[in-house]
Amino acid sequence: MAGGRVDEEQLEAPEAAAARGDDREGEDQPARLPEDVLAAILHRVRPRWLAVSRCVCKTWRDTVDGRGLLRADLLPLSLAGLFVHFDEHEFPEFFARPSTSTGGASAVSGDLSFVASASSPHCGHIYDEDCVHWSLWGKYGIDDHCNGLLLLSVNCVVNPATRRWQTLPRCPPKHGAGRVIYRAHLVYDPMISPYYDVVMIPTLDGHHRDEVNPLMEESEWPPSRCKMYVLSSKLGYWEEKYFVREGDPAGTVRQMREGFVGSNAVYFRGALYVHCRPNFLMRVSLVNNTYRVVKPPVDAAEDYCRYRVVKSKKGLYFLSFNNCFPLLKCWLQVWILNESCGQIEWMLNHDKSLKPVLARRFYRRAQWILQEINYTIVLSSSHLEEKEKVTCEASIEWNSDEDVEDEYMVDHCYLQDKKKSVTEENLEWNSDDHNTLNNGDADEEYFSDEEHHVHCYGDIEILGFHPYKEIVFLSASQQKGLAYHLNGSKIEELGNMYPKEYSYFQALSNQHAMIKSFPYTPCWLEEFPRIS
């Protein structure tokens, strides 16, 4: 044929070419690079973008994982300590594990004073002030957290590990019908994307019942099309989105106003699980703009039960802690969510009273350290030296070992006759890997020479749940930090968690503090997604 000859190879069937591995149109050219070349290229990519590159295709993911290019020590895969915010403090405190409290590349500081003040002209609340109740924890209160990032009660997302932060644009939500208010939740997974999202989810306000519309009280909640506001750090602006409900509602508006539950949220396997009032979960998917109501394993029948949704070793957990007055049951129940085969089922994992455990000895290893952030910032300043001197003298007397206030909580006796058995038993339940409580920094003695008992069960509070171990963090009278191991039902004493000179910050010196706390897993990736 004039103009050129067509070879038989050019007429070869596409199936034959695909079988020979030559289907270049159906496969990305980068994936066809020799593995050594691809690894050399990906090795030059910054960690945060390497996490994104890992999601391009199977070949890239296998290369990244097989060559260990994405450093696990930079990802939020280990516990650094607990953020604990006392309501009279401006800044949250950080209760640090020994390995992260002093020196070294892995040291984490919980000091958030590097973040610009909320009075700055570039700062303000992320939503209009009339949309929510102001937090008791002030302008540096932590509204939410996710994989190493913190969402402050002002318009800031902060990474305490790298000391980077980002101001957010204001969100425009207004009150909805029936006094709907919005709460902000953070979504971030550096293994999936370098960007984070902030999601404003509606909840019912039970404090203004005289202002509600009676016709709305019998409507279903949450609605079939639920309006939310989503900020993506990639886009840099808020979007109004409607999420379609899959399945049944939690109940009516009137029913959902009853009772009160402090809400929290967990981002797990691509979905945001939000614990809403009075006691139900919303499973929100940002991928397809849908949500589903997940009924909890227990009804909110008792006003003073404390509920919390967390993630840990085996997936998504639901905690119920019944310690209401006057019974003071100190009863802990833990369930694990099973979503296999399209079914949603809560599996009971733990169901015990903590009283017998709290009455027995506590094990003590290397002590955790409270970083005393507020004391350092405020009371150590030069213009408060005289006040510091007065309050410090009182504190020395209050913190002495002979103090009567400590004796009602702690008894002492020698355990020399039990030393060998205690040591062997403790080695089994707290020495397996780097995500144990003290990361191998335990004292040579695996128990204290003192036996500790808690007699005031009403002052036991849940601080959080270990993100990689079945361990519940507790406080005893807000003085001592404790770790309760579900496997074996043992208590470990972590150390003193009560802030120095806290009475200086209190309006009433004998007032019982309110605390807000959660475990912190640092993310050391240096790049912080900027919002244009």
C-alpha positions, 0 to 999 in steps of 0.5 A: 500500500502506498504511503507505508507498509503495515506490519503484522505486529501492528495488527496484533490483537490487544489481548495478545499484547496485554498477555505479553505485558505490553499494554502501555495504555492501561498502565501508568509509565512510572509504575513500569520503572525498575524498582531500584529507580522508582525507590531512588526517586521516591526517596527524594520525596518529602515525608508528607508527600511520600504518604500521598505517593503511596496511594497512587498505585499498588507498585508505588505502595509496595515500593514505599513499604518494602524499602521502608521509605516512609519512616514510621517514627514520623507518623502518629503511631506512638503515645507521648502522653496525655493533654489534661486541661484544668478549667481554670488554666488558660493552657492545657497541661501535658502529662508526659511519658518519661521518654518524651519528657526530657531531651532527645529527638522524640521529646514533646512539649505540650506548651501551646503558647507559641500560637498567636493569641486569640486577641490577634486581628488575624484570629477569632472563633471559627464560627459565629459566637452565637452559634455555640456555647463558649468553652469553659477552657478558654481560648486555648481549649482543645475542641478536638484532636486527630492523629497529632493535630489539635483543633483549638477553640479559636480558629487554629489547627496546631501540631504541638510536635513540630510547633506549627499552626494554621489559622482557619477562615471563619465558618458561616453557620447560623442557628437552625430550626429548633435551636441547632448548634454546631460543633467542630471536629477534626479529620486528619490521616497523614497515611492517606492525605497530607491535608486535613478537614474540619467538619461542623456537625449539628447537635440539638441545644437542650438549654433553650426549650422555651424557644423551640417550635412545638411543630418541630419537636416530633420531627426526626433527628438527625434529618434525612438531609443533614446540613454540615459545613466542611473546611478542606485545607486543600481548598482553603474555604468552607463548603455547605454540604448536605449529607444523606442519611442511610437507615433510621434516625436516632429518634425525634427532636424532643427525645434527642433533647433529653439528658446530656452527654459530652460529645467526642469524635474519632476518625477511623478507617475513613469515617468520622464517628461522632458521639452525639447527645443524648447518646448515639453515634453518627458515622459520617463519610466525607467520601460520598456525603452520607451518614448513618446513625449507630445505636450505642450498646447501652442507653443513657439511663443514668445521668452520671454515667460517662460515655466515650467513643475511642479507637485502640488495638482492636478497632472502635471502642465504646466506654461506659463508666458508672460512678454516680452518687450515692452508689459509686459503683465505679463500674467500667464497661467496654465494647468493640464495634463489629462492622463485618459483613455489613452488620453493625454489632457491639461486642462486650469486651470488659464488664467489671467494677474497679473497686476491688482493683483500686483497693489492691496494690498499684504497680509503679515504674518510671514516673510520668512527668507533668510539664507544669506549663501554666506555672512556668508561663504565669507564676514564674514571671518577674511581676508575680515573684512575690505572689509565687513566694507566698503560694509556693510556701503553701504548696510545699506544705500541701505537697509534703508526704505527711499531708493528711489530704493524701492519706485518705487516698493512699495507705502504705505497707511493705511488700517484700514478701511478695516482691518476686511474684509481683515482679514476674507478673508485671513483666508479662503485662507491661513489657512487650513493645515500644507502645507500652506505657513507659517504653522500656524506661521502667525502674529496675524494680517493677513495683513500688515498695508501697501499697496504694489504695484508693478509698474515695471512689467518687473521685475516679475519672476517666482521662482517656484510652491508650490508642494502641493498647487496651489500657484506660487512663484514670485520675484519682482525686485529680492527684494521681494518674493511673493506668488500668490494664483491661487484660489482667485487671491491674492498676499502674500508678503513673505519677502526680498529675495535679498542677503546681500552684493551681489554687492561684488560678482558682476563683474558689480555692476549695472548688473541685476542678473540671478537667478535659483530657485525651491521649496524644500521638505526635506527628513529626512530619515537618510540612504543614498544609497551608491554606491559601 
